[in-house]
Amino acid sequence: MSGYEHKERAVIRALAHRKRRALIWLAAATAIAALAPASAPAQLDDPGITPFTMQIDLCAKAGTLDLPGGVTVPVWGFARLTGIQTCAEVTAQVPGPVLDVPLNEVVMVVIHNDDASDPIGEPVGLEIPGQAIEQGPVEAPDGGTASFTFTASAPGTYLYGSPSNGGRQTAMGLYGALIVRSATPGQAYGTPASAYDSEATLVLSAIDPAFNANPDGYNMLAWAPTYWLINGKAYPQTDEISAPAGSTILLRYLNAGFDNTSMAILGAHERVISRDAYTVDPFDAVSETIAAGQTTDALVTAPAAGARFALYNRQLHLTNGAFGSPAYSSPGGMMTFIQGS
């Protein structure tokens, strides 16, 4: 074999080796890509929408709510989706999940209205009074999704819900609480006057079972609730608020109902520090009225260990069911207790 032929074969072998090595690297890269987790959702391409830094996925679907006296009513509610969950894997919540967001976060809320097993059957929107949603009035169509983006630029307590269908969707249960955290831990608004040791979110609402049974055919002029709820429960099903004796509790009131609601604490004053996520000159109140759609933050000192204060609706919405019906009971309604530990 000539020296030229020897060199030629050496070059061919080298090229073949490089080709085999390239194919091996390509196969390995493909396998690694297949095993890697899915990447984060792509940012919006629309230059008029701020790229988001936090995504919250909410499913809007039908469900039921159990009330005292063995009564069950149909509802519509939000449920939060995590990971690779689908709407079929979650249950409608009334109220919807508390959305906890750091200050200055750019948040995209994606509404999934696509549950074939428990459909609402109509478009669902989203509004958060006090938060500027960049897309404006958008709805997730029946069987589809819609995205809403806002910047959590101010700390406080906010009410979110669907304004669609003339408020009927809110009345059916499509509402919840959004909390924007201040940059100072333990201070609701980043001021010493808003300092607290623990907190309780209290979403206030009411149910008229006749409306829930036929939301689209019901005459809203006949609206007559017979159940008054704190976080979707009527007393005696409501959850007590427990805190160490002498500690400061932040009560975050959100009125998702259609009537102004006055809340009182029997045995203590509450110190009101904000309304609608705007701080006010703090003042003490025996009974504080939270207007329909409004939020109010108040501080209260926990009682001595073993003692408790009644936290209740001062308008005496303290019964369950229509008077004279088999489901009627008293006490009930919009009441719970603050327990010292």
Number of C-alpha atoms within 10 A of each C-alpha: 5 7 7 9 10 10 11 12 11 12 12 11 12 12 12 12 12 12 12 12 12 12 12 12 12 12 12 12 11 11 11 11 11 10 8 8 8 8 6 7 8 8 11 11 9 8 7 9 15 17 17 18 12 13 16 16 19 21 25 33 28 22 19 16 17 14 21 19 12 8 13 12 17 18 24 26 30 30 23 22 18 11 6 6 11 14 23 13 10 16 18 24 26 25 28 26 17 16 15 12 18 17 18 17 16 18 21 20 18 19 26 26 28 22 21 13 10 17 17 21 15 15 20 26 24 24 19 18 15 17 16 15 21 15 13 11 12 17 21 20 17 18 15 14 20 18 20 23 22 21 18 21 17 17 21 26 27 25 25 23 26 25 20 19 14 10 14 18 24 23 24 24 31 31 30 27 27 22 21 23 24 20 14 13 12 18 18 28 24 16 12 11 15 20 18 19 16 16 19 13 19 19 25 26 29 26 23 19 22 15 22 19 14 11 18 12 8 14 10 13 6 10 14 14 19 19 26 26 28 25 21 24 27 26 25 17 17 18 15 16 20 19 21 18 17 15 16 18 23 25 21 23 25 31 25 28 23 16 13 14 22 17 22 21 22 16 11 18 18 23 22 22 22 22 21 19 22 16 18 11 9 15 12 15 16 15 19 20 17 22 18 16 18 21 25 25 26 23 24 21 21 23 22 15 14 10 13 21 18 16 20 23 23 19 13 14 22 21 20 27 24 16 12 8 9 11 14 17 18 13 15 25 28 31 29 24 19 22 20 20 16
